[in-house]
Amino acid sequence: MNAAVPGTWAPADDARHPRRAVALWLFAVAALIFLMTVIGGITRLTESGLSIVDWRPVTGALPPIGEAAWTAEFEKYRQSPQYRLVNRGMSLDEFRQIFWWEYIHRLWGRLIGLAYALPFAWFLWRGAIPPAYRPHLWAAFALGALQGAVGWLMVASGLVDRPSVSQYRLVGHLGLALVIYAYLVWLGLGLWRGDRPTPRDEPGRRTAPRLAILAFLTILSGGFVAGLDAGMLYNTFPTMDGRWIPEHYGTSVPWWTDPFENLGAVQFHHRILATLTTLAVLAVAWRLVREGRPLVRGLAVAAVAAVAGQFALGVATLLAQVPVTLGAAHQAGAVTLLTVLIALSHAARREA
């Protein structure tokens, strides 16, 4: 059948099969989201996220043009808690520096929206998307729209009384970005490689997805570290200023806020989860390298390299008191590890 005619398909083993074009599109959008997580990390590290105090999805695509526009934008920022409590006396030139990171962050979000919506409409019109995948791609579209709203709710939390965004909303924003990213990568792999399930006793079929979930939780715990600037505390390793458990651990009132609001506890839990993730990846990879299929073995080795590099980056970032360059690299390393574990999970659950 002619793949160029809407609603028709080429043979499933044909390299020109339209599923692969759809897969490449999903991988490209996922790559943009990957970069977005790094840009978002830099925005947080430079404390730039509150420099734009309103949300204009359409007109906000253009930056201030001319001195009068810059002055008006700066005046709006001067009314924010961050300026009044943290950056009082900041010059217009200094404001421009933090403005551009948040502007790039928001502009990149718009770019992702267009990169998803326009090809999606095209592929739907051409009939290139298999029926089983259409609900998933509509769901991803809805999650993307939700992410924009969640992002603004995060920023809004720092524009009323406090001079920083809520760590809960920051983690929600990061978590949703990673869910969308993982969803697109998984769907792309299914379209590229096929969806033939492996036997239930296939090595890694159950353990590899659990590794991906553990890595996801570790990244979320890192979001709390970033949201509270907890990485600036206890800049020693492996102990925390000579203690294995930080001082004042478990002293928050009410007690259940301790893992989310006690800076020492937040950093401690991130260390524990990072260590567990590293050990779990090494243990599972050891088995998969011996028993898995060639693709699974290769991805298991890649997972070991990714987790070792990420652990080393985390320690270096902590010891250096979270410079922007290392912090951004640590963010990129986290998503790289998650990507490898998603690919490993897919390979262990789907035949090549």
Secondary structure, DSSP 8 states (H G I E B T S, - for coil): --TTSTT----TT-TT-HHHHHHHHHHHHHHHHHHHHHHHHHHHHTT-TTS--S--TTGGGS---SHHHHHHHHHHHHTSHHHHHT-TT--HHHHHHHHHHHHHHHHHHHHHHHHHHHHHHHHHHHT-S-GGGHHHHHHHHHHHHHHHHHHHHHHHTTSSS-SS--HHHHHHHHHHHHHHHHHHHHHHHHHHH---B--TT-TTTTHHHHHHHHHHHHHHHHHHHHHTTGGGS---SSSBTTBSS-TTTT--SSGGGHHHH-HHHHHHHHHHHHHHHHHHHHHHHHHHHHHS-HHHHHHHHHHHHHHHHHHHHHHHHHHTT--HHHHHHHHHHHHHHHHHHHHHHHHHHB--
